[in-house]
Amino acid sequence: MEHNLMVEVNDLSKIYSPSNRIEHINFEITKGECFALCGGNGAGKSTVIQMIIGNVKPSSGMIKLSGMTMDMNRAVYKSLFSYMPDAMVFPKVLTGYEVLCFFADLSNVPKGRVDFLLEKVGLANDKDKKVREYSKGMQQRLALAQSLLPEAPLLILDEPTNGLDPYWVREFKNIIKEEKEKGTTILFSSHILSDVEELADRVAFMNNGRLLVTGTVEALTKGSADGSGAKTTLEEVFFSLVKAEQPV
């Protein structure tokens, strides 16, 4: 089954100090799956993502994308994913259209896709405005469009709904569902568990740099193992896991 895995994270650790560490993270993501990395602020979600995309060097462990480590071929490894950070910084003097054209040129993407994506994220009428005139939500939508440009097999999104109003949270979720239907593998981090419950096939919960549990949304929320318990929510599951870790 290894050929069917888009992401393999094996015993991944990053030690900054005795009190600031990510330890022994293990999970796999099947091709075409939508996988959510969940936890509160400081849980370690973003650090794990930064290690996957190659911006942070792990202290130990191994990461593979489609069976390949970054050491095998950095350029090919990088071509397997596109990435949307939690706060993308674009040049303020460029227009939204110019920003996307710049990234399109880097990825050899035709300009027609720039227009298509500006329409998709609701920025077609604002494409000639300077980025400095964009609201936070508009910049977040521009970042989403930028991450969709290359149509990479793996889409990595770090807290992607930050700064979006309720309408665009809904539209964002629709876009993610469309990408999943196309066969794109999706890894996203979030602390908004209602969004995770709607979008993800499987979920990994993190707290204090450790992975608490990984499972399908259905399995985690079904209640008692014997079926006698009432169906629960991911929020209730997460708080139960964190509470169980607290000292008595």
NORMO-V883175 format. One record per run of one state. SS is the DSSP state (h for helix, s for strand, l for the rest). FROM is the first residue (numbers start at 0). TO is the last residue. If there is no record, write none. Layout:
BEGIN
ss=(SS	SS)
from=(FROM	FROM)
to=(TO	TO)
END
This chain:
BEGIN
ss=(l	h	s	l	s	l	s	l	h	l	s	l	s	l	h	l	s	l	s	h	l	h	l	h	l	s	h	l	h	l	s	l	h	l	s	l	h	l	s	l	s	h	l	h	l)
from=(0	1	4	17	19	30	33	38	44	53	59	65	67	68	73	79	80	84	94	95	106	110	120	123	126	129	130	133	135	148	153	158	165	181	184	190	192	199	201	207	209	216	221	233	245)
to=(0	3	16	18	29	32	37	43	52	58	64	66	67	72	78	79	83	93	94	105	109	119	122	125	128	129	132	134	147	152	157	164	180	183	189	191	198	200	206	208	215	220	232	244	247)
END
